[in-house]
Amino acid sequence: MIMMTTTSSTSSLSCSAQRQHWLVLLALFIFVASVLSTESSMPTQNMSHKERTELKEEAREMFYHAYRAYMENAYPADELMPLSCKGRYRGVTPSRGDMDDILGNFSMTLVDTLDTLVLLGDFAEFEHAVKLVIRDVQFDSDIIVSVFETNIRMVGGLLSAHILSEYLQKQADVMHWYKGELLEMARELGYRLLPAFNTSTGIPHARVNLRLGMKDPQLKVSRETCTACAGTILLEFAALSRLTGDPIFEVRAHAAMDALWKLRHRGSDLMGTVLNVHSGDWVRRDSGVGAGIDSYYEYLFKSYVLLGDDKYLARFNRHYNAVMKYVSEGPMLLDVLMHRPHAKSRNFMDSLLAFWPGLQVLSGDLKPAVQTHEMLYQVMQMHTLIPEAFTVDFQIHWGQHHLRPEFIESTYFLYRATGDHHYLQVGKRALKTLQQYTKVACGYAAVSDVRTGKHDDRMDSFVLSETFKYLYLLFSEPQDLIINVDEFVFTTEAHLLPLSIAQLGNSTFSFRQSDDHNVLDFMRTCPSSNKLFPEKVRKPLRNFITGSCPRTTGSGSGGKRLSALDFQASNADHLRAVYDMGITMVSVGDRSQGKVRLFHSFYNAKSHEEGEMGLQFMQEMLELTKLQSMNQLAQLQAVAFALDEHLQDWTALMAGPSHFSPELIGEQFVEGDLVLAKPIRACNEKLTNAEEVKGKILVAERGDCTFVSKARLAQQAGATALIVCDNVPGSSGETQPMFAMSGDGNDDVLIPVVFMYSLEFGKLSTAMQRRPQTPLRVRIMQMVEFKRWQLAKEAHQNETAATTATTQKPDKEL
């Protein structure tokens, strides 16, 4: 995929106008660019690089303390019992009831942990662990397991480990023996889960027998499942289909999502929590964002990001708007009844909703994410650990703490989105709290009641798969990681699926289905990402995965190919042509600036030939953009002034040119004292200080009349040049495009005229105020020439210093 930003001739283009397959948004990451100020119970303090590195290493040590405890005392069991210091086996360890449905005697903790080892850079242990999984793990067991948990922990873990194994073969020159064994294991396990989807609605049963499917007598009365259980399948099953070329998994997962969507309440657009898989009737109509429904919302949005099917964005937006209308009360999220959304169904919140701020960050709604996260942080401070559930007045409802990752996950995404070190401090507190209250000799133990601090003999696999992974990522720099996490989607179990999976299309399955969406469902203008994630384009890895899914090619459209030079964003035919070439246009930043970002994907192209045309179009657009940037750099002006009275040390502020005044090129410059126009906007027939202006450089403020009118008045008063300063507070050339002033078609202005944004002029104004008795002398010239001038001065000074040093006799012979 190729992605780039350009400027369109239209005033605005929105995402809503493009109902097409988007391969990827900006990771992770895309998403709001507003800067928020929020009250925090802890004053924000920038964290030093040293402290951040120490915390990263402490997070690594936490992982290995738990990992080694599992491997040395529990493997090949599914989980470690940290107080007993032994493994938990299904059918051997005393039963915990339905809670044990997550166990399948398939070494779940190790499988769930594999990709964390790669992120930590421990390739040797990863390779060793992969060999253990291939050798020891098998699925032919007469055991009933949770479809949801087995999918997210086992299928997701195997797929992520397979992808990273192939990646390490190419990038780290290791594991050349690996031949896709983990992918075959994931396929086998996927087939063992498929019988659960044989329902009249297409919504899967909650549980299935790994050997007998749904023929187990205990499953004959199986009727109910939760919304999250049925709606958290698609990412893993789609990846499984696209990596193996077997479409059945993705087909079933899409069908389940479609069936769930049809069961929403048409008046409120809310979903219930528990339903009957055969009739589709709701058993529990509570609607919120916590337990039983949480990851359904997450997978709607992430399915859109990973697969590019915009119907999932539309569905997510409908649900999201309903949640924010009925469930959200300031920073709190309280369950309501889906059919009576103004009626609250309970007066407490569960800790699983802590994932919600992270999802809000990804979808672009930053402000409520900050608010809800802050609320959760205060709950943590109040009770030391976030309890499993708490009331609206933040008292404990359920006192357990299971070492869940959701709060740390949201902390990580908020830090990535804002760069605010407050979230590093929050992460530090969470880390130290886990160390102090949950670390035991044999790993980390859950807490049965946060009021007493009593430990529970339980360490879920997600502690290694998610909790410590997000802690490590929070304190890591991008260069610390072997992979670029912005090129992946994190599943709900924090497994990594590369965005390039979208390029492995399934021609046997049609994603485009008729749906009852209107254009408002797609109304989500993509905001500027400048304040959220690095401006680096997030592009999927090419040749990252070896896939075997066939792709159908069509015939070309014929006719003359549209070139980037001829393209006009206001031309409907041109827009249709680039759409057919697999190019998506998304507005970014301030829509009034007409900026758009272009995405190209072969998968979206109408045919293979048009996909090739799209690639050529994007290459041409890149060249045009480079030329435009070089041209802008050449036009960039400098307003330089001396920092000392002897005119030795100079600095320069950037300024934009005008289209109606002489261009200063090469070594040309204008030098003179500054004087402010009176009146400051220089729009009257005559300046009141015209005599003072003669032979000097005039400064006037933007507004009330045209730029060229100000220039003519300055020229009439005898000024040698004119600087126009912006009247928009806070504007800066660092964050806004270079501004070139336009004229009225007449070439009667003979003095140079430049434009300065507010922040740059503020620095110039400060320099003027420091010399109230003497005018500030400035030099206007090309910025590139100023740089050359400075380099020449430095070279001359160095040469002079070297000459002086050689002519002086040293005090002491060495």
JOZI-V850952 format. One record per residue. N is the residue number from 1. RES is the residue in three letters. OMEGA is omega in whole degrees, -180 to 180 (none if undefined). Layout:
# JOZI-V850952
N;RES;OMEGA, N;RES;OMEGA
This chain:
# JOZI-V850952
1;MET;177, 2;ILE;-180, 3;MET;180, 4;MET;179, 5;THR;176, 6;THR;179, 7;THR;-177, 8;SER;178, 9;SER;177, 10;THR;-178, 11;SER;179, 12;SER;171, 13;LEU;-177, 14;SER;179, 15;CYS;-175, 16;SER;-179, 17;ALA;-175, 18;GLN;175, 19;ARG;-176, 20;GLN;-176, 21;HIS;173, 22;TRP;-179, 23;LEU;-175, 24;VAL;168, 25;LEU;179, 26;LEU;-174, 27;ALA;-141, 28;LEU;-170, 29;PHE;-161, 30;ILE;-166, 31;PHE;-159, 32;VAL;-178, 33;ALA;179, 34;SER;177, 35;VAL;-174, 36;LEU;170, 37;SER;-179, 38;THR;175, 39;GLU;179, 40;SER;179, 41;SER;176, 42;MET;179, 43;PRO;-178, 44;THR;179, 45;GLN;-180, 46;ASN;-178, 47;MET;-180, 48;SER;178, 49;HIS;180, 50;LYS;-178, 51;GLU;180, 52;ARG;178, 53;THR;179, 54;GLU;180, 55;LEU;176, 56;LYS;180, 57;GLU;177, 58;GLU;176, 59;ALA;177, 60;ARG;180, 61;GLU;177, 62;MET;179, 63;PHE;-176, 64;TYR;176, 65;HIS;180, 66;ALA;-177, 67;TYR;-179, 68;ARG;177, 69;ALA;178, 70;TYR;-175, 71;MET;-176, 72;GLU;-173, 73;ASN;-173, 74;ALA;-177, 75;TYR;11, 76;PRO;178, 77;ALA;-180, 78;ASP;-176, 79;GLU;173, 80;LEU;170, 81;MET;-167, 82;PRO;178, 83;LEU;176, 84;SER;-178, 85;CYS;176, 86;LYS;-176, 87;GLY;176, 88;ARG;-180, 89;TYR;176, 90;ARG;178, 91;GLY;179, 92;VAL;176, 93;THR;178, 94;PRO;-174, 95;SER;173, 96;ARG;-179, 97;GLY;-177, 98;ASP;-179, 99;MET;-178, 100;ASP;177, 101;ASP;177, 102;ILE;-175, 103;LEU;178, 104;GLY;-175, 105;ASN;179, 106;PHE;175, 107;SER;-171, 108;MET;-177, 109;THR;-180, 110;LEU;179, 111;VAL;-178, 112;ASP;-171, 113;THR;-169, 114;LEU;-174, 115;ASP;175, 116;THR;178, 117;LEU;179, 118;VAL;179, 119;LEU;178, 120;LEU;179, 121;GLY;-178, 122;ASP;-175, 123;PHE;-179, 124;ALA;180, 125;GLU;176, 126;PHE;180, 127;GLU;178, 128;HIS;-179, 129;ALA;178, 130;VAL;178, 131;LYS;178, 132;LEU;-180, 133;VAL;-180, 134;ILE;-177, 135;ARG;-166, 136;ASP;-170, 137;VAL;176, 138;GLN;-172, 139;PHE;-177, 140;ASP;-177, 141;SER;178, 142;ASP;-175, 143;ILE;175, 144;ILE;-178, 145;VAL;173, 146;SER;178, 147;VAL;-178, 148;PHE;-177, 149;GLU;180, 150;THR;179, 151;ASN;-173, 152;ILE;-176, 153;ARG;-174, 154;MET;180, 155;VAL;179, 156;GLY;180, 157;GLY;179, 158;LEU;-179, 159;LEU;-180, 160;SER;180, 161;ALA;176, 162;HIS;-179, 163;ILE;-178, 164;LEU;175, 165;SER;178, 166;GLU;178, 167;TYR;-179, 168;LEU;175, 169;GLN;-176, 170;LYS;-171, 171;GLN;-176, 172;ALA;177, 173;ASP;177, 174;VAL;174, 175;MET;-179, 176;HIS;177, 177;TRP;-173, 178;TYR;-176, 179;LYS;176, 180;GLY;-178, 181;GLU;-178, 182;LEU;178, 183;LEU;178, 184;GLU;176, 185;MET;178, 186;ALA;178, 187;ARG;179, 188;GLU;-180, 189;LEU;177, 190;GLY;178, 191;TYR;179, 192;ARG;177, 193;LEU;-174, 194;LEU;179, 195;PRO;179, 196;ALA;-177, 197;PHE;-179, 198;ASN;178, 199;THR;-179, 200;SER;-180, 201;THR;-173, 202;GLY;177, 203;ILE;-173, 204;PRO;170, 205;HIS;180, 206;ALA;-174, 207;ARG;179, 208;VAL;175, 209;ASN;-175, 210;LEU;-179, 211;ARG;-171, 212;LEU;-177, 213;GLY;179, 214;MET;-179, 215;LYS;177, 216;ASP;-179, 217;PRO;-180, 218;GLN;-177, 219;LEU;-178, 220;LYS;179, 221;VAL;-180, 222;SER;-178, 223;ARG;-168, 224;GLU;173, 225;THR;178, 226;CYS;-178, 227;THR;179, 228;ALA;-179, 229;CYS;-178, 230;ALA;-173, 231;GLY;-180, 232;THR;-177, 233;ILE;-163, 234;LEU;-177, 235;LEU;-178, 236;GLU;-177, 237;PHE;176, 238;ALA;178, 239;ALA;179, 240;LEU;179, 241;SER;-175, 242;ARG;178, 243;LEU;-178, 244;THR;-174, 245;GLY;-179, 246;ASP;-171, 247;PRO;-170, 248;ILE;-177, 249;PHE;-179, 250;GLU;179, 251;VAL;-179, 252;ARG;-179, 253;ALA;176, 254;HIS;-179, 255;ALA;178, 256;ALA;179, 257;MET;178, 258;ASP;-180, 259;ALA;178, 260;LEU;-179, 261;TRP;-180, 262;LYS;-178, 263;LEU;178, 264;ARG;175, 265;HIS;-173, 266;ARG;179, 267;GLY;-175, 268;SER;-174, 269;ASP;177, 270;LEU;177, 271;MET;171, 272;GLY;-175, 273;THR;-178, 274;VAL;-177, 275;LEU;177, 276;ASN;-174, 277;VAL;-178, 278;HIS;-178, 279;SER;-175, 280;GLY;179, 281;ASP;178, 282;TRP;177, 283;VAL;174, 284;ARG;-175, 285;ARG;175, 286;ASP;-180, 287;SER;178, 288;GLY;178, 289;VAL;-177, 290;GLY;-174, 291;ALA;177, 292;GLY;-177, 293;ILE;-169, 294;ASP;-172, 295;SER;172, 296;TYR;178, 297;TYR;-180, 298;GLU;-176, 299;TYR;172, 300;LEU;-177, 301;PHE;-177, 302;LYS;173, 303;SER;175, 304;TYR;-178, 305;VAL;-174, 306;LEU;-172, 307;LEU;179, 308;GLY;-180, 309;ASP;-172, 310;ASP;177, 311;LYS;180, 312;TYR;173, 313;LEU;-180, 314;ALA;180, 315;ARG;179, 316;PHE;-178, 317;ASN;179, 318;ARG;179, 319;HIS;-177, 320;TYR;179, 321;ASN;179, 322;ALA;179, 323;VAL;-178, 324;MET;179, 325;LYS;-171, 326;TYR;-173, 327;VAL;-176, 328;SER;173, 329;GLU;-173, 330;GLY;180, 331;PRO;-176, 332;MET;179, 333;LEU;-173, 334;LEU;-179, 335;ASP;175, 336;VAL;174, 337;LEU;-174, 338;MET;-178, 339;HIS;174, 340;ARG;-167, 341;PRO;178, 342;HIS;179, 343;ALA;178, 344;LYS;-179, 345;SER;175, 346;ARG;-175, 347;ASN;177, 348;PHE;180, 349;MET;178, 350;ASP;-171, 351;SER;180, 352;LEU;180, 353;LEU;179, 354;ALA;176, 355;PHE;-170, 356;TRP;177, 357;PRO;178, 358;GLY;178, 359;LEU;177, 360;GLN;176, 361;VAL;-178, 362;LEU;-177, 363;SER;172, 364;GLY;-178, 365;ASP;-168, 366;LEU;-173, 367;LYS;178, 368;PRO;176, 369;ALA;179, 370;VAL;-177, 371;GLN;-179, 372;THR;178, 373;HIS;180, 374;GLU;177, 375;MET;-180, 376;LEU;179, 377;TYR;178, 378;GLN;174, 379;VAL;179, 380;MET;179, 381;GLN;-179, 382;MET;-173, 383;HIS;-178, 384;THR;175, 385;LEU;179, 386;ILE;180, 387;PRO;-178, 388;GLU;174, 389;ALA;-180, 390;PHE;-174, 391;THR;-178, 392;VAL;174, 393;ASP;171, 394;PHE;173, 395;GLN;-175, 396;ILE;175, 397;HIS;170, 398;TRP;-169, 399;GLY;-177, 400;GLN;171, 401;HIS;-172, 402;HIS;-179, 403;LEU;-176, 404;ARG;-176, 405;PRO;-165, 406;GLU;-179, 407;PHE;179, 408;ILE;176, 409;GLU;179, 410;SER;177, 411;THR;179, 412;TYR;-178, 413;PHE;177, 414;LEU;176, 415;TYR;179, 416;ARG;-176, 417;ALA;-172, 418;THR;-173, 419;GLY;-178, 420;ASP;-178, 421;HIS;173, 422;HIS;-177, 423;TYR;171, 424;LEU;178, 425;GLN;176, 426;VAL;179, 427;GLY;178, 428;LYS;-179, 429;ARG;179, 430;ALA;-180, 431;LEU;-178, 432;LYS;179, 433;THR;177, 434;LEU;180, 435;GLN;-174, 436;GLN;-169, 437;TYR;-177, 438;THR;-180, 439;LYS;176, 440;VAL;-176, 441;ALA;-176, 442;CYS;177, 443;GLY;179, 444;TYR;-175, 445;ALA;173, 446;ALA;-179, 447;VAL;-177, 448;SER;177, 449;ASP;-176, 450;VAL;179, 451;ARG;-178, 452;THR;-178, 453;GLY;-179, 454;LYS;-177, 455;HIS;175, 456;ASP;-177, 457;ASP;-171, 458;ARG;170, 459;MET;-177, 460;ASP;180, 461;SER;-178, 462;PHE;176, 463;VAL;178, 464;LEU;-176, 465;SER;-173, 466;GLU;-170, 467;THR;-178, 468;PHE;177, 469;LYS;-179, 470;TYR;175, 471;LEU;180, 472;TYR;-180, 473;LEU;-179, 474;LEU;-176, 475;PHE;-179, 476;SER;169, 477;GLU;180, 478;PRO;-178, 479;GLN;178, 480;ASP;-170, 481;LEU;179, 482;ILE;-180, 483;ILE;175, 484;ASN;-175, 485;VAL;177, 486;ASP;178, 487;GLU;-178, 488;PHE;166, 489;VAL;173, 490;PHE;174, 491;THR;-180, 492;THR;176, 493;GLU;179, 494;ALA;171, 495;HIS;-172, 496;LEU;174, 497;LEU;-175, 498;PRO;-180, 499;LEU;180, 500;SER;176, 501;ILE;-179, 502;ALA;180, 503;GLN;179, 504;LEU;-174, 505;GLY;175, 506;ASN;-178, 507;SER;-179, 508;THR;-178, 509;PHE;-180, 510;SER;-180, 511;PHE;-173, 512;ARG;179, 513;GLN;177, 514;SER;-177, 515;ASP;-176, 516;ASP;177, 517;HIS;171, 518;ASN;-172, 519;VAL;-180, 520;LEU;180, 521;ASP;-178, 522;PHE;-178, 523;MET;176, 524;ARG;-179, 525;THR;-177, 526;CYS;-179, 527;PRO;179, 528;SER;-179, 529;SER;-174, 530;ASN;-176, 531;LYS;-172, 532;LEU;-179, 533;PHE;179, 534;PRO;-178, 535;GLU;177, 536;LYS;-179, 537;VAL;-178, 538;ARG;-177, 539;LYS;-180, 540;PRO;180, 541;LEU;175, 542;ARG;180, 543;ASN;-178, 544;PHE;-176, 545;ILE;172, 546;THR;-178, 547;GLY;-178, 548;SER;-178, 549;CYS;-180, 550;PRO;176, 551;ARG;-179, 552;THR;179, 553;THR;179, 554;GLY;-179, 555;SER;179, 556;GLY;-177, 557;SER;180, 558;GLY;178, 559;GLY;-177, 560;LYS;179, 561;ARG;177, 562;LEU;179, 563;SER;-180, 564;ALA;-179, 565;LEU;-178, 566;ASP;-172, 567;PHE;175, 568;GLN;-176, 569;ALA;179, 570;SER;-179, 571;ASN;-177, 572;ALA;179, 573;ASP;178, 574;HIS;178, 575;LEU;179, 576;ARG;-178, 577;ALA;-180, 578;VAL;176, 579;TYR;179, 580;ASP;179, 581;MET;179, 582;GLY;-177, 583;ILE;177, 584;THR;178, 585;MET;-178, 586;VAL;178, 587;SER;-180, 588;VAL;176, 589;GLY;180, 590;ASP;-174, 591;ARG;180, 592;SER;179, 593;GLN;178, 594;GLY;180, 595;LYS;177, 596;VAL;175, 597;ARG;-179, 598;LEU;176, 599;PHE;176, 600;HIS;175, 601;SER;175, 602;PHE;-176, 603;TYR;-178, 604;ASN;-175, 605;ALA;-179, 606;LYS;178, 607;SER;179, 608;HIS;-179, 609;GLU;-180, 610;GLU;173, 611;GLY;176, 612;GLU;177, 613;MET;179, 614;GLY;178, 615;LEU;179, 616;GLN;178, 617;PHE;-179, 618;MET;178, 619;GLN;177, 620;GLU;-180, 621;MET;177, 622;LEU;179, 623;GLU;178, 624;LEU;-180, 625;THR;177, 626;LYS;180, 627;LEU;179, 628;GLN;180, 629;SER;179, 630;MET;180, 631;ASN;178, 632;GLN;179, 633;LEU;180, 634;ALA;-178, 635;GLN;-175, 636;LEU;-179, 637;GLN;179, 638;ALA;169, 639;VAL;-173, 640;ALA;176, 641;PHE;-177, 642;ALA;178, 643;LEU;-179, 644;ASP;-177, 645;GLU;-178, 646;HIS;176, 647;LEU;179, 648;GLN;-175, 649;ASP;-175, 650;TRP;172, 651;THR;-177, 652;ALA;175, 653;LEU;-177, 654;MET;179, 655;ALA;179, 656;GLY;-178, 657;PRO;172, 658;SER;180, 659;HIS;-173, 660;PHE;-177, 661;SER;179, 662;PRO;-179, 663;GLU;176, 664;LEU;-178, 665;ILE;178, 666;GLY;-177, 667;GLU;179, 668;GLN;175, 669;PHE;174, 670;VAL;-179, 671;GLU;179, 672;GLY;178, 673;ASP;178, 674;LEU;174, 675;VAL;-180, 676;LEU;179, 677;ALA;174, 678;LYS;0, 679;PRO;-169, 680;ILE;-178, 681;ARG;172, 682;ALA;-180, 683;CYS;178, 684;ASN;179, 685;GLU;-178, 686;LYS;176, 687;LEU;180, 688;THR;178, 689;ASN;-176, 690;ALA;-180, 691;GLU;180, 692;GLU;-175, 693;VAL;-172, 694;LYS;177, 695;GLY;-178, 696;LYS;179, 697;ILE;-174, 698;LEU;175, 699;VAL;178, 700;ALA;-179, 701;GLU;177, 702;ARG;174, 703;GLY;174, 704;ASP;177, 705;CYS;-176, 706;THR;178, 707;PHE;-176, 708;VAL;176, 709;SER;177, 710;LYS;-179, 711;ALA;-180, 712;ARG;179, 713;LEU;178, 714;ALA;180, 715;GLN;180, 716;GLN;-180, 717;ALA;177, 718;GLY;178, 719;ALA;179, 720;THR;177, 721;ALA;-180, 722;LEU;171, 723;ILE;176, 724;VAL;179, 725;CYS;-176, 726;ASP;178, 727;ASN;178, 728;VAL;-178, 729;PRO;175, 730;GLY;-180, 731;SER;-177, 732;SER;176, 733;GLY;178, 734;GLU;-176, 735;THR;-179, 736;GLN;-178, 737;PRO;180, 738;MET;-176, 739;PHE;177, 740;ALA;-176, 741;MET;179, 742;SER;-178, 743;GLY;-178, 744;ASP;178, 745;GLY;179, 746;ASN;-177, 747;ASP;-176, 748;ASP;178, 749;VAL;-174, 750;LEU;179, 751;ILE;178, 752;PRO;179, 753;VAL;179, 754;VAL;-177, 755;PHE;178, 756;MET;174, 757;TYR;-172, 758;SER;-176, 759;LEU;179, 760;GLU;180, 761;PHE;177, 762;GLY;177, 763;LYS;178, 764;LEU;179, 765;SER;178, 766;THR;178, 767;ALA;178, 768;MET;-177, 769;GLN;179, 770;ARG;-179, 771;ARG;-176, 772;PRO;-177, 773;GLN;-178, 774;THR;180, 775;PRO;178, 776;LEU;-180, 777;ARG;-178, 778;VAL;177, 779;ARG;178, 780;ILE;-177, 781;MET;174, 782;GLN;-179, 783;MET;-179, 784;VAL;179, 785;GLU;177, 786;PHE;179, 787;LYS;179, 788;ARG;-180, 789;TRP;179, 790;GLN;179, 791;LEU;179, 792;ALA;178, 793;LYS;-179, 794;GLU;179, 795;ALA;180, 796;HIS;179, 797;GLN;179, 798;ASN;180, 799;GLU;179, 800;THR;180, 801;ALA;180, 802;ALA;179, 803;THR;180, 804;THR;-178, 805;ALA;-178, 806;THR;-178, 807;THR;179, 808;GLN;178, 809;LYS;-180, 810;PRO;179, 811;ASP;-173, 812;LYS;177, 813;GLU;179, 814;LEU;none
